[in-house]
Amino acid sequence: MGTPVESPTGRIDSLAARTIIQEYDTFSMVIIPEYSTLSQAERAEITLKARDVTPPIDQEEEDEESRALEAQARQELENDGCPTCYPPNLIVPLQNVPEEHQPIVDYWKSFPGTGDVVLCAQRLDWQRFRAFQRKARRGFQETSFHKFEDLVRERRRRHGLDGSVRLVLQPEQQSRLEQWVEFQNYQLMHLERLEENRDKVKRRLDEVQEKAANADDVVGSQRAARDESAVQQNLETAKWEVERHKVFLRWIEQQRLAMDPGHPTRVEEDGGGGVGDGGAAHVASTRVRRGRQPKISVVLGNDRISKMTPPKQRMQTRKLKALGPRPAIENLRHQSLPRQRAGIPRESRHAVRLVRKGWRRQDEKWTPG
């Protein structure tokens, strides 16, 4: 006796039950099994049915839990000496964020999965840095740790930052400023990896364009054109990742200046490629005396890092160029997965709340207990 044939309606229901929908701030990601075998109408029907499988989210309850998660993340970050990316007086979910905090909040929210729990994302990144600290010190002794310090100094100089660095083999013995300088080095390393990837994709694009120019038949030309379009999209994504990370690095440098106002990084006005402002930065020649410190303006959203300036001789700054639009949605996997910072996925939190209320999940569907 043969296997019974599944009806079209039964197949649609089965696929809808196995479909995964992930909600983000500005879009939804829908993962449908057997996607390539379905018509556009079937995909739309499955998506609609899949949204009915799980009970809707209670927005008030969701917001309350987000506030609790953010409060916990804030406490843990502050206890560990890490500045938080927005002040406690802002209400979660974040709306009408002040201009000075908007760039860094947007930075964290640009990673799929962050949603309203921005500090949870920041905490995860900080925890990764702490793990790196421990790993980086393996193999070093008190007598050889200066080699690690030398690497940090050299990297800072390459990026136009002050090369004065003092780190300790035991991280717990470092001051808050020393921890932050090491965190800055950790993020500079990531910038270098992003830039290396961007340059690699650019070389690949050059190769594809050369191949397209030399194609001697219609089929070859069409294939080369498709390859060129795909690599061009990858390059746009890689460039965007670099610029996004520079937003983070500018915020990090501003926090460093706030921690150590007597040890500024002087930023030149002629542009270039430094981290501090997207332009060339050079080391201040002397430490300003603590007793004669002029005031500092540390403001997010400026293209130039706010810096120490002598009285009555304030240097001009220009507005920070806003981070460009997110690359096309087909490129999101490329740019988000390697550094995904999501605190607790929204769909997982919703599932936990349903279980607490007595709901049960059976055959891929939620039913009241």
TATA-V192819 format. One record per pair of residues at least 12 apart in sequence whose C-alpha atoms are under 7 Angstrom apart, sorted by the first residue. I is the first residue (numbers start at 0). J is the second residue. Records with the same first field share a line. If there is no record, write none. Layout:
I: J ; J
This chain:
11: 45
14: 31 ; 32 ; 45
15: 45 ; 46 ; 48 ; 49
16: 49 ; 52 ; 363 ; 364
17: 32 ; 363
18: 30 ; 31 ; 32 ; 49
19: 31
21: 346
23: 111 ; 112 ; 114
24: 114
52: 364 ; 365
53: 364 ; 365
56: 349
62: 91 ; 92
65: 91 ; 115 ; 116
66: 91
68: 116
69: 116 ; 118 ; 119
72: 118 ; 119 ; 122
73: 118
76: 122
80: 175
84: 103 ; 104
85: 100
92: 115
93: 115
98: 300
99: 298 ; 299 ; 300
100: 299
102: 299 ; 300
103: 246 ; 247 ; 250
106: 243 ; 247
107: 120
110: 335 ; 339 ; 340
111: 335 ; 341
112: 341 ; 344
113: 340 ; 341 ; 342
116: 342
119: 342
120: 340 ; 341 ; 342
123: 340 ; 342
124: 340
128: 182 ; 185
136: 168
141: 168
144: 168
148: 164 ; 166
151: 184
152: 164
158: 273 ; 274
159: 273 ; 274 ; 279 ; 280 ; 281 ; 282
160: 264 ; 280 ; 281 ; 282
161: 264 ; 282
165: 177
176: 255 ; 258
179: 255
183: 251
190: 241 ; 244
193: 240 ; 241
194: 241
196: 237
197: 234 ; 237 ; 238
200: 234
201: 234
204: 227 ; 230 ; 231
207: 223 ; 226 ; 227
208: 227
210: 223
211: 223 ; 224
233: 330
235: 326
236: 326 ; 330 ; 334
240: 334
242: 322
243: 322
245: 274
248: 274
249: 274 ; 275 ; 276 ; 304
250: 299
252: 275
253: 297 ; 304
257: 297
261: 286 ; 287 ; 288 ; 289 ; 292
262: 286 ; 287
263: 283 ; 306 ; 307
264: 281 ; 282 ; 283 ; 306
265: 280 ; 281 ; 282 ; 283 ; 306
266: 279 ; 280 ; 281
267: 279 ; 280
275: 303 ; 304
276: 302 ; 303 ; 304
293: 307 ; 308 ; 309 ; 310
295: 307
300: 318 ; 319
301: 317 ; 318 ; 319
302: 317 ; 318 ; 319 ; 320
303: 316 ; 317
